[in-house]
Amino acid sequence: MCIEVNGGTIGITEAHTRQVIDALGSSSVHAIWEIDSGAHLGQPPTEGYRHLRGLIRGVHVKLNTHGELDPIWDTGETHADVVRCLVEDGYDGMMTIEHWFDREGTLKGLRQLGAVVNEVKPTVSSTSSTTD
């Protein structure tokens, strides 16, 4: 089971979602991280991520007010920052492009996110292998 971090659900921010999951006391409850949820309340995604570390089973990626992937609202962070956190912690799950208006918008989001993943993943992998 997953609780989505989203202002319209029970888990409003990453910290709040973690409180709910902890209160349920079940190792079967995890999180779907909507990256920009906490950003709407002024919390940078990488700061919110620390509350969900190890619990994320899916990630939702949305566009910003300019119809672009980056920056993530007015946090000063980018999806490369987020992907780096996820990859460094061994996340190998889904990242879903969500609400990009139409087919072309969705394809644009997939291309942008794919470029970020391709840029970050080799960097993190080579850094990890040199420190092992």
N, CA, C and O atoms as a GROMACS GRO file, in nm:
protein
  528
    1MET      N    1   0.085  -0.118   0.000
    1MET     CA    2   0.000   0.000   0.000
    1MET      C    3   0.089   0.123   0.000
    1MET      O    4   0.198   0.124   0.057
    2CYS      N    5   0.039   0.229  -0.066
    2CYS     CA    6   0.114   0.354  -0.070
    2CYS      C    7   0.022   0.472  -0.038
    2CYS      O    8  -0.095   0.474  -0.076
    3ILE      N    9   0.077   0.568   0.029
    3ILE     CA   10   0.012   0.696   0.052
    3ILE      C   11   0.083   0.797  -0.036
    3ILE      O   12   0.206   0.806  -0.034
    4GLU      N   13   0.006   0.872  -0.113
    4GLU     CA   14   0.067   0.973  -0.199
    4GLU      C   15   0.086   1.103  -0.122
    4GLU      O   16  -0.003   1.149  -0.051
    5VAL      N   17   0.204   1.161  -0.138
    5VAL     CA   18   0.231   1.292  -0.080
    5VAL      C   19   0.166   1.394  -0.173
    5VAL      O   20   0.214   1.418  -0.283
    6ASN      N   21   0.056   1.453  -0.126
    6ASN     CA   22  -0.019   1.545  -0.211
    6ASN      C   23  -0.114   1.622  -0.123
    6ASN      O   24  -0.178   1.566  -0.034
    7GLY      N   25  -0.125   1.752  -0.147
    7GLY     CA   26  -0.213   1.836  -0.066
    7GLY      C   27  -0.358   1.791  -0.065
    7GLY      O   28  -0.432   1.828   0.026
    8GLY      N   29  -0.400   1.712  -0.164
    8GLY     CA   30  -0.537   1.664  -0.171
    8GLY      C   31  -0.557   1.528  -0.108
    8GLY      O   32  -0.666   1.471  -0.116
    9THR      N   33  -0.453   1.474  -0.044
    9THR     CA   34  -0.464   1.342   0.020
    9THR      C   35  -0.435   1.354   0.168
    9THR      O   36  -0.426   1.465   0.221
   10ILE      N   37  -0.422   1.243   0.235
   10ILE     CA   38  -0.396   1.244   0.379
   10ILE      C   39  -0.253   1.291   0.411
   10ILE      O   40  -0.228   1.343   0.520
   11GLY      N   41  -0.160   1.274   0.317
   11GLY     CA   42  -0.022   1.315   0.338
   11GLY      C   43   0.008   1.446   0.267
   11GLY      O   44   0.039   1.445   0.148
   12ILE      N   45  -0.002   1.557   0.335
   12ILE     CA   46   0.009   1.689   0.273
   12ILE      C   47   0.154   1.722   0.234
   12ILE      O   48   0.178   1.772   0.124
   13THR      N   49   0.247   1.695   0.321
   13THR     CA   50   0.389   1.717   0.293
   13THR      C   51   0.462   1.585   0.318
   13THR      O   52   0.404   1.488   0.366
   14GLU      N   53   0.589   1.584   0.285
   14GLU     CA   54   0.670   1.466   0.310
   14GLU      C   55   0.675   1.433   0.459
   14GLU      O   56   0.663   1.317   0.498
   15ALA      N   57   0.694   1.536   0.542
   15ALA     CA   58   0.702   1.514   0.687
   15ALA      C   59   0.568   1.463   0.740
   15ALA      O   60   0.565   1.371   0.823
   16HIS      N   61   0.460   1.521   0.694
   16HIS     CA   62   0.328   1.478   0.739
   16HIS      C   63   0.298   1.335   0.694
   16HIS      O   64   0.244   1.255   0.770
   17THR      N   65   0.334   1.303   0.570
   17THR     CA   66   0.313   1.168   0.519
   17THR      C   67   0.391   1.067   0.603
   17THR      O   68   0.340   0.959   0.633
   18ARG      N   69   0.512   1.101   0.641
   18ARG     CA   70   0.593   1.013   0.725
   18ARG      C   71   0.526   0.991   0.861
   18ARG      O   72   0.525   0.880   0.913
   19GLN      N   73   0.468   1.098   0.917
   19GLN     CA   74   0.397   1.085   1.044
   19GLN      C   75   0.280   0.988   1.032
   19GLN      O   76   0.258   0.905   1.120
   20VAL      N   77   0.206   0.999   0.923
   20VAL     CA   78   0.092   0.911   0.901
   20VAL      C   79   0.140   0.766   0.887
   20VAL      O   80   0.084   0.675   0.949
   21ILE      N   81   0.244   0.744   0.805
   21ILE     CA   82   0.296   0.609   0.786
   21ILE      C   83   0.346   0.550   0.918
   21ILE      O   84   0.317   0.435   0.950
   22ASP      N   85   0.420   0.629   0.993
   22ASP     CA   86   0.470   0.581   1.122
   22ASP      C   87   0.355   0.549   1.218
   22ASP      O   88   0.361   0.450   1.291
   23ALA      N   89   0.251   0.632   1.217
   23ALA     CA   90   0.137   0.610   1.306
   23ALA      C   91   0.062   0.482   1.271
   23ALA      O   92   0.004   0.417   1.359
   24LEU      N   93   0.061   0.446   1.144
   24LEU     CA   94  -0.006   0.322   1.104
   24LEU      C   95   0.070   0.199   1.152
   24LEU      O   96   0.010   0.093   1.171
   25GLY      N   97   0.200   0.212   1.173
   25GLY     CA   98   0.279   0.104   1.230
   25GLY      C   99   0.285  -0.023   1.148
   25GLY      O  100   0.296  -0.132   1.204
   26SER      N  101   0.277  -0.012   1.018
   26SER     CA  102   0.280  -0.129   0.932
   26SER      C  103   0.395  -0.120   0.833
   26SER      O  104   0.414  -0.017   0.768
   27SER      N  105   0.471  -0.226   0.821
   27SER     CA  106   0.581  -0.227   0.725
   27SER      C  107   0.529  -0.243   0.582
   27SER      O  108   0.608  -0.243   0.487
   28SER      N  109   0.398  -0.256   0.565
   28SER     CA  110   0.338  -0.270   0.432
   28SER      C  111   0.296  -0.135   0.373
   28SER      O  112   0.248  -0.131   0.260
   29VAL      N  113   0.313  -0.027   0.446
   29VAL     CA  114   0.271   0.105   0.399
   29VAL      C  115   0.393   0.184   0.355
   29VAL      O  116   0.491   0.198   0.429
   30HIS      N  117   0.386   0.235   0.232
   30HIS     CA  118   0.496   0.310   0.174
   30HIS      C  119   0.445   0.442   0.117
   30HIS      O  120   0.330   0.481   0.142
   31ALA      N  121   0.529   0.511   0.041
   31ALA     CA  122   0.492   0.642  -0.012
   31ALA      C  123   0.507   0.650  -0.162
   31ALA      O  124   0.597   0.590  -0.221
   32ILE      N  125   0.417   0.726  -0.223
   32ILE     CA  126   0.436   0.773  -0.360
   32ILE      C  127   0.470   0.920  -0.344
   32ILE      O  128   0.390   0.999  -0.291
   33TRP      N  129   0.588   0.957  -0.389
   33TRP     CA  130   0.638   1.092  -0.366
   33TRP      C  131   0.605   1.182  -0.484
   33TRP      O  132   0.659   1.165  -0.593
   34GLU      N  133   0.517   1.276  -0.460
   34GLU     CA  134   0.490   1.380  -0.557
   34GLU      C  135   0.590   1.491  -0.525
   34GLU      O  136   0.572   1.567  -0.430
   35ILE      N  137   0.694   1.499  -0.606
   35ILE     CA  138   0.812   1.580  -0.576
   35ILE      C  139   0.779   1.724  -0.537
   35ILE      O  140   0.843   1.780  -0.448
   36ASP      N  141   0.681   1.784  -0.602
   36ASP     CA  142   0.658   1.927  -0.577
   36ASP      C  143   0.559   1.957  -0.465
   36ASP      O  144   0.530   2.074  -0.440
   37SER      N  145   0.506   1.856  -0.397
   37SER     CA  146   0.405   1.881  -0.294
   37SER      C  147   0.456   1.972  -0.182
   37SER      O  148   0.393   2.074  -0.152
   38GLY      N  149   0.567   1.938  -0.122
   38GLY     CA  150   0.623   2.023  -0.016
   38GLY      C  151   0.670   2.156  -0.067
   38GLY      O  152   0.670   2.255   0.006
   39ALA      N  153   0.711   2.161  -0.194
   39ALA     CA  154   0.760   2.286  -0.254
   39ALA      C  155   0.651   2.392  -0.255
   39ALA      O  156   0.681   2.511  -0.244
   40HIS      N  157   0.526   2.352  -0.268
   40HIS     CA  158   0.414   2.447  -0.265
   40HIS      C  159   0.402   2.514  -0.129
   40HIS      O  160   0.342   2.620  -0.116
   41LEU      N  161   0.460   2.451  -0.028
   41LEU     CA  162   0.456   2.505   0.107
   41LEU      C  163   0.593   2.558   0.151
   41LEU      O  164   0.615   2.585   0.270
   42GLY      N  165   0.684   2.574   0.054
   42GLY     CA  166   0.815   2.632   0.083
   42GLY      C  167   0.923   2.533   0.123
   42GLY      O  168   1.032   2.575   0.162
   43GLN      N  169   0.897   2.404   0.115
   43GLN     CA  170   0.997   2.304   0.153
   43GLN      C  171   1.065   2.250   0.027
   43GLN      O  172   1.000   2.189  -0.057
   44PRO      N  173   1.197   2.272   0.014
   44PRO     CA  174   1.268   2.216  -0.102
   44PRO      C  175   1.256   2.064  -0.105
   44PRO      O  176   1.260   2.000   0.000
   45PRO      N  177   1.241   2.006  -0.225
   45PRO     CA  178   1.224   1.862  -0.235
   45PRO      C  179   1.332   1.779  -0.166
   45PRO      O  180   1.301   1.678  -0.102
   46THR      N  181   1.458   1.818  -0.178
   46THR     CA  182   1.563   1.736  -0.116
   46THR      C  183   1.552   1.739   0.037
   46THR      O  184   1.594   1.645   0.104
   47GLU      N  185   1.497   1.846   0.091
   47GLU     CA  186   1.473   1.853   0.235
   47GLU      C  187   1.357   1.760   0.273
   47GLU      O  188   1.364   1.689   0.373
   48GLY      N  189   1.252   1.762   0.192
   48GLY     CA  190   1.138   1.674   0.217
   48GLY      C  191   1.173   1.527   0.199
   48GLY      O  192   1.121   1.441   0.268
   49TYR      N  193   1.262   1.501   0.105
   49TYR     CA  194   1.302   1.363   0.075
   49TYR      C  195   1.352   1.289   0.199
   49TYR      O  196   1.324   1.170   0.215
   50ARG      N  197   1.424   1.356   0.284
   50ARG     CA  198   1.482   1.288   0.401
   50ARG      C  199   1.375   1.223   0.489
   50ARG      O  200   1.404   1.127   0.560
   51HIS      N  201   1.253   1.276   0.485
   51HIS     CA  202   1.144   1.217   0.564
   51HIS      C  203   1.094   1.085   0.504
   51HIS      O  204   1.038   1.001   0.575
   52LEU      N  205   1.114   1.068   0.373
   52LEU     CA  206   1.060   0.951   0.305
   52LEU      C  207   1.166   0.849   0.265
   52LEU      O  208   1.134   0.744   0.208
   53ARG      N  209   1.290   0.879   0.294
   53ARG     CA  210   1.400   0.790   0.256
   53ARG      C  211   1.369   0.646   0.294
   53ARG      O  212   1.336   0.615   0.409
   54GLY      N  213   1.378   0.558   0.195
   54GLY     CA  214   1.353   0.416   0.216
   54GLY      C  215   1.208   0.374   0.205
   54GLY      O  216   1.178   0.254   0.206
   55LEU      N  217   1.116   0.468   0.195
   55LEU     CA  218   0.974   0.436   0.189
   55LEU      C  219   0.913   0.459   0.051
   55LEU      O  220   0.798   0.422   0.028
   56ILE      N  221   0.987   0.518  -0.041
   56ILE     CA  222   0.932   0.559  -0.170
   56ILE      C  223   0.921   0.439  -0.264
   56ILE      O  224   1.018   0.366  -0.284
   57ARG      N  225   0.801   0.421  -0.321
   57ARG     CA  226   0.777   0.314  -0.418
   57ARG      C  227   0.737   0.369  -0.554
   57ARG      O  228   0.722   0.292  -0.650
   58GLY      N  229   0.718   0.498  -0.565
   58GLY     CA  230   0.685   0.564  -0.691
   58GLY      C  231   0.706   0.712  -0.677
   58GLY      O  232   0.693   0.767  -0.567
   59VAL      N  233   0.740   0.778  -0.787
   59VAL     CA  234   0.767   0.922  -0.786
   59VAL      C  235   0.685   0.987  -0.897
   59VAL      O  236   0.685   0.940  -1.011
   60HIS      N  237   0.614   1.095  -0.863
   60HIS     CA  238   0.537   1.171  -0.962
   60HIS      C  239   0.610   1.300  -0.995
   60HIS      O  240   0.652   1.374  -0.906
   61VAL      N  241   0.624   1.325  -1.123
   61VAL     CA  242   0.695   1.444  -1.172
   61VAL      C  243   0.595   1.533  -1.244
   61VAL      O  244   0.527   1.488  -1.337
   62LYS      N  245   0.586   1.658  -1.203
   62LYS     CA  246   0.495   1.753  -1.265
   62LYS      C  247   0.573   1.873  -1.317
   62LYS      O  248   0.687   1.898  -1.277
   63LEU      N  249   0.510   1.946  -1.407
   63LEU     CA  250   0.575   2.064  -1.460
   63LEU      C  251   0.558   2.182  -1.365
   63LEU      O  252   0.471   2.183  -1.279
   64ASN      N  253   0.644   2.282  -1.382
   64ASN     CA  254   0.635   2.402  -1.300
   64ASN      C  255   0.540   2.502  -1.366
   64ASN      O  256   0.477   2.470  -1.468
   65THR      N  257   0.528   2.621  -1.311
   65THR     CA  258   0.434   2.720  -1.363
   65THR      C  259   0.470   2.768  -1.504
   65THR      O  260   0.387   2.828  -1.571
   66HIS      N  261   0.592   2.743  -1.548
   66HIS     CA  262   0.636   2.781  -1.683
   66HIS      C  263   0.620   2.667  -1.782
   66HIS      O  264   0.661   2.679  -1.898
   67GLY      N  265   0.561   2.556  -1.737
   67GLY     CA  266   0.542   2.441  -1.824
   67GLY      C  267   0.670   2.364  -1.851
   67GLY      O  268   0.683   2.297  -1.954
   68GLU      N  269   0.766   2.374  -1.758
   68GLU     CA  270   0.896   2.308  -1.773
   68GLU      C  271   0.922   2.215  -1.655
   68GLU      O  272   0.854   2.221  -1.552
   69LEU      N  273   1.019   2.130  -1.672
   69LEU     CA  274   1.060   2.039  -1.566
   69LEU      C  275   1.130   2.115  -1.452
   69LEU      O  276   1.102   2.092  -1.335
   70ASP      N  277   1.219   2.204  -1.489
   70ASP     CA  278   1.299   2.277  -1.389
   70ASP      C  279   1.286   2.427  -1.408
   70ASP      O  280   1.259   2.476  -1.518
   71PRO      N  281   1.306   2.499  -1.299
   71PRO     CA  282   1.330   2.455  -1.162
   71PRO      C  283   1.201   2.404  -1.098
   71PRO      O  284   1.092   2.423  -1.152
   72ILE      N  285   1.216   2.338  -0.984
   72ILE     CA  286   1.099   2.289  -0.912
   72ILE      C  287   1.044   2.406  -0.831
   72ILE      O  288   1.093   2.441  -0.723
   73TRP      N  289   0.941   2.464  -0.887
   73TRP     CA  290   0.878   2.584  -0.833
   73TRP      C  291   0.984   2.688  -0.798
   73TRP      O  292   1.075   2.711  -0.877
   74ASP      N  293   0.974   2.752  -0.682
   74ASP     CA  294   1.072   2.856  -0.648
   74ASP      C  295   1.171   2.807  -0.543
   74ASP      O  296   1.223   2.887  -0.465
   75THR      N  297   1.197   2.676  -0.542
   75THR     CA  298   1.286   2.618  -0.440
   75THR      C  299   1.434   2.634  -0.475
   75THR      O  300   1.520   2.620  -0.388
   76GLY      N  301   1.464   2.663  -0.602
   76GLY     CA  302   1.603   2.668  -0.645
   76GLY      C  303   1.660   2.530  -0.674
   76GLY      O  304   1.777   2.517  -0.710
   77GLU      N  305   1.579   2.426  -0.658
   77GLU     CA  306   1.624   2.290  -0.684
   77GLU      C  307   1.577   2.242  -0.820
   77GLU      O  308   1.481   2.294  -0.878
   78THR      N  309   1.647   2.142  -0.870
   78THR     CA  310   1.613   2.084  -0.998
   78THR      C  311   1.584   1.936  -0.981
   78THR      O  312   1.606   1.879  -0.874
   79HIS      N  313   1.534   1.875  -1.087
   79HIS     CA  314   1.510   1.731  -1.081
   79HIS      C  315   1.641   1.652  -1.075
   79HIS      O  316   1.643   1.539  -1.027
   80ALA      N  317   1.750   1.710  -1.122
   80ALA     CA  318   1.880   1.644  -1.107
   80ALA      C  319   1.913   1.629  -0.958
   80ALA      O  320   1.968   1.527  -0.917
   81ASP      N  321   1.881   1.730  -0.878
   81ASP     CA  322   1.904   1.722  -0.733
   81ASP      C  323   1.824   1.606  -0.673
   81ASP      O  324   1.875   1.530  -0.590
   82VAL      N  325   1.699   1.593  -0.716
   82VAL     CA  326   1.610   1.489  -0.664
   82VAL      C  327   1.656   1.351  -0.711
   82VAL      O  328   1.665   1.257  -0.631
   83VAL      N  329   1.684   1.338  -0.840
   83VAL     CA  330   1.727   1.209  -0.894
   83VAL      C  331   1.857   1.166  -0.827
   83VAL      O  332   1.876   1.047  -0.800
   84ARG      N  333   1.946   1.259  -0.802
   84ARG     CA  334   2.072   1.227  -0.734
   84ARG      C  335   2.045   1.166  -0.596
   84ARG      O  336   2.107   1.066  -0.560
   85CYS      N  337   1.955   1.225  -0.520
   85CYS     CA  338   1.919   1.170  -0.387
   85CYS      C  339   1.866   1.029  -0.401
   85CYS      O  340   1.906   0.939  -0.328
   86LEU      N  341   1.774   1.010  -0.494
   86LEU     CA  342   1.712   0.880  -0.513
   86LEU      C  343   1.815   0.774  -0.553
   86LEU      O  344   1.819   0.665  -0.495
   87VAL      N  345   1.897   0.806  -0.653
   87VAL     CA  346   1.995   0.709  -0.704
   87VAL      C  347   2.100   0.676  -0.598
   87VAL      O  348   2.140   0.561  -0.583
   88GLU      N  349   2.145   0.778  -0.526
   88GLU     CA  350   2.245   0.754  -0.422
   88GLU      C  351   2.194   0.658  -0.315
   88GLU      O  352   2.271   0.584  -0.255
   89ASP      N  353   2.061   0.660  -0.292
   89ASP     CA  354   2.002   0.570  -0.193
   89ASP      C  355   1.956   0.437  -0.253
   89ASP      O  356   1.895   0.356  -0.184
   90GLY      N  357   1.986   0.416  -0.381
   90GLY     CA  358   1.954   0.288  -0.443
   90GLY      C  359   1.814   0.276  -0.499
   90GLY      O  360   1.770   0.165  -0.533
   91TYR      N  361   1.742   0.386  -0.511
   91TYR     CA  362   1.606   0.380  -0.566
   91TYR      C  363   1.613   0.335  -0.712
   91TYR      O  364   1.692   0.388  -0.791
   92ASP      N  365   1.531   0.238  -0.745
   92ASP     CA  366   1.528   0.186  -0.881
   92ASP      C  367   1.383   0.168  -0.927
   92ASP      O  368   1.352   0.077  -1.003
   93GLY      N  369   1.296   0.256  -0.879
   93GLY     CA  370   1.155   0.246  -0.910
   93GLY      C  371   1.111   0.340  -1.020
   93GLY      O  372   1.193   0.394  -1.095
   94MET      N  373   0.981   0.358  -1.027
   94MET     CA  374   0.922   0.439  -1.133
   94MET      C  375   0.926   0.588  -1.102
   94MET      O  376   0.919   0.630  -0.986
   95MET      N  377   0.939   0.665  -1.208
   95MET     CA  378   0.917   0.810  -1.204
   95MET      C  379   0.814   0.836  -1.312
   95MET      O  380   0.839   0.810  -1.430
   96THR      N  381   0.700   0.889  -1.275
   96THR     CA  382   0.588   0.907  -1.366
   96THR      C  383   0.571   1.053  -1.403
   96THR      O  384   0.560   1.139  -1.316
   97ILE      N  385   0.568   1.081  -1.533
   97ILE     CA  386   0.536   1.215  -1.582
   97ILE      C  387   0.385   1.230  -1.566
   97ILE      O  388   0.308   1.152  -1.621
   98GLU      N  389   0.344   1.331  -1.490
   98GLU     CA  390   0.203   1.342  -1.454
   98GLU      C  391   0.150   1.482  -1.488
   98GLU      O  392   0.212   1.582  -1.456
   99HIS      N  393   0.036   1.486  -1.553
   99HIS     CA  394  -0.034   1.611  -1.584
   99HIS      C  395   0.048   1.707  -1.671
   99HIS      O  396   0.068   1.822  -1.634
  100TRP      N  397   0.094   1.658  -1.784
  100TRP     CA  398   0.168   1.743  -1.876
  100TRP      C  399   0.080   1.783  -1.994
  100TRP      O  400   0.129   1.798  -2.106
  101PHE      N  401  -0.048   1.799  -1.970
  101PHE     CA  402  -0.149   1.852  -2.062
  101PHE      C  403  -0.186   1.762  -2.179
  101PHE      O  404  -0.303   1.724  -2.191
  102ASP      N  405  -0.092   1.729  -2.264
  102ASP     CA  406  -0.126   1.655  -2.384
  102ASP      C  407  -0.012   1.563  -2.421
  102ASP      O  408   0.088   1.553  -2.350
  103ARG      N  409  -0.026   1.495  -2.534
  103ARG     CA  410   0.076   1.399  -2.578
  103ARG      C  411   0.212   1.466  -2.596
  103ARG      O  412   0.313   1.414  -2.550
  104GLU      N  413   0.214   1.578  -2.663
  104GLU     CA  414   0.341   1.648  -2.686
  104GLU      C  415   0.405   1.693  -2.555
  104GLU      O  416   0.526   1.682  -2.537
  105GLY      N  417   0.322   1.742  -2.463
  105GLY     CA  418   0.374   1.782  -2.332
  105GLY      C  419   0.431   1.664  -2.256
  105GLY      O  420   0.536   1.676  -2.192
  106THR      N  421   0.362   1.552  -2.262
  106THR     CA  422   0.410   1.431  -2.194
  106THR      C  423   0.541   1.384  -2.255
  106THR      O  424   0.634   1.349  -2.182
  107LEU      N  425   0.549   1.384  -2.388
  107LEU     CA  426   0.675   1.346  -2.454
  107LEU      C  427   0.788   1.441  -2.417
  107LEU      O  428   0.901   1.398  -2.395
  108LYS      N  429   0.756   1.570  -2.409
  108LYS     CA  430   0.856   1.669  -2.368
  108LYS      C  431   0.906   1.638  -2.227
  108LYS      O  432   1.026   1.640  -2.201
  109GLY      N  433   0.813   1.608  -2.136
  109GLY     CA  434   0.851   1.574  -2.000
  109GLY      C  435   0.935   1.448  -1.993
  109GLY      O  436   1.033   1.442  -1.918
  110LEU      N  437   0.898   1.347  -2.071
  110LEU     CA  438   0.977   1.224  -2.074
  110LEU      C  439   1.118   1.249  -2.125
  110LEU      O  440   1.215   1.196  -2.070
  111ARG      N  441   1.130   1.331  -2.229
  111ARG     CA  442   1.264   1.363  -2.282
  111ARG      C  443   1.347   1.438  -2.180
  111ARG      O  444   1.464   1.407  -2.158
  112GLN      N  445   1.286   1.538  -2.117
  112GLN     CA  446   1.360   1.617  -2.017
  112GLN      C  447   1.402   1.531  -1.898
  112GLN      O  448   1.517   1.537  -1.854
  113LEU      N  449   1.310   1.451  -1.847
  113LEU     CA  450   1.342   1.366  -1.733
  113LEU      C  451   1.444   1.259  -1.771
  113LEU      O  452   1.535   1.228  -1.694
  114GLY      N  453   1.429   1.203  -1.891
  114GLY     CA  454   1.526   1.104  -1.939
  114GLY      C  455   1.666   1.161  -1.946
  114GLY      O  456   1.763   1.094  -1.911
  115ALA      N  457   1.677   1.285  -1.992
  115ALA     CA  458   1.808   1.350  -1.999
  115ALA      C  459   1.867   1.368  -1.858
  115ALA      O  460   1.987   1.349  -1.838
  116VAL      N  461   1.783   1.404  -1.763
  116VAL     CA  462   1.830   1.420  -1.625
  116VAL      C  463   1.879   1.287  -1.570
  116VAL      O  464   1.988   1.280  -1.512
  117VAL      N  465   1.801   1.182  -1.587
  117VAL     CA  466   1.840   1.049  -1.536
  117VAL      C  467   1.969   1.004  -1.602
  117VAL      O  468   2.059   0.953  -1.535
  118ASN      N  469   1.979   1.022  -1.733
  118ASN     CA  470   2.101   0.981  -1.805
  118ASN      C  471   2.222   1.062  -1.760
  118ASN      O  472   2.334   1.010  -1.761
  119GLU      N  473   2.201   1.186  -1.723
  119GLU     CA  474   2.310   1.271  -1.676
  119GLU      C  475   2.354   1.233  -1.534
  119GLU      O  476   2.474   1.226  -1.506
  120VAL      N  477   2.259   1.210  -1.447
  120VAL     CA  478   2.288   1.188  -1.305
  120VAL      C  479   2.333   1.046  -1.276
  120VAL      O  480   2.431   1.026  -1.203
  121LYS      N  481   2.264   0.947  -1.330
  121LYS     CA  482   2.291   0.808  -1.293
  121LYS      C  483   2.435   0.765  -1.316
  121LYS      O  484   2.494   0.705  -1.227
  122PRO      N  485   2.496   0.793  -1.433
  122PRO     CA  486   2.636   0.753  -1.451
  122PRO      C  487   2.730   0.824  -1.354
  122PRO      O  488   2.830   0.767  -1.310
  123THR      N  489   2.699   0.950  -1.323
  123THR     CA  490   2.783   1.026  -1.230
  123THR      C  491   2.779   0.964  -1.091
  123THR      O  492   2.883   0.948  -1.027
  124VAL      N  493   2.660   0.931  -1.046
  124VAL     CA  494   2.645   0.871  -0.912
  124VAL      C  495   2.706   0.733  -0.909
  124VAL      O  496   2.774   0.697  -0.813
  125SER      N  497   2.684   0.653  -1.016
  125SER     CA  498   2.741   0.518  -1.022
  125SER      C  499   2.893   0.520  -1.018
  125SER      O  500   2.954   0.439  -0.947
  126SER      N  501   2.955   0.610  -1.092
  126SER     CA  502   3.101   0.615  -1.092
  126SER      C  503   3.155   0.666  -0.960
  126SER      O  504   3.263   0.624  -0.917
  127THR      N  505   3.082   0.756  -0.895
  127THR     CA  506   3.124   0.804  -0.764
  127THR      C  507   3.113   0.693  -0.661
  127THR      O  508   3.201   0.676  -0.577
  128SER      N  509   3.003   0.615  -0.668
  128SER     CA  510   2.984   0.504  -0.574
  128SER      C  511   3.090   0.397  -0.591
  128SER      O  512   3.141   0.346  -0.492
  129SER      N  513   3.122   0.364  -0.714
  129SER     CA  514   3.218   0.255  -0.737
  129SER      C  515   3.359   0.295  -0.696
  129SER      O  516   3.440   0.208  -0.664
  130THR      N  517   3.390   0.424  -0.697
  130THR     CA  518   3.524   0.464  -0.657
  130THR      C  519   3.539   0.472  -0.506
  130THR      O  520   3.650   0.473  -0.454
  131THR      N  521   3.424   0.478  -0.435
  131THR     CA  522   3.432   0.488  -0.289
  131THR      C  523   3.409   0.354  -0.221
  131THR      O  524   3.424   0.344  -0.100
  132ASP      N  525   3.371   0.251  -0.298
  132ASP     CA  526   3.346   0.119  -0.238
  132ASP      C  527   3.473   0.047  -0.203
  132ASP      O  528   3.468  -0.065  -0.152
   0.00000   0.00000   0.00000
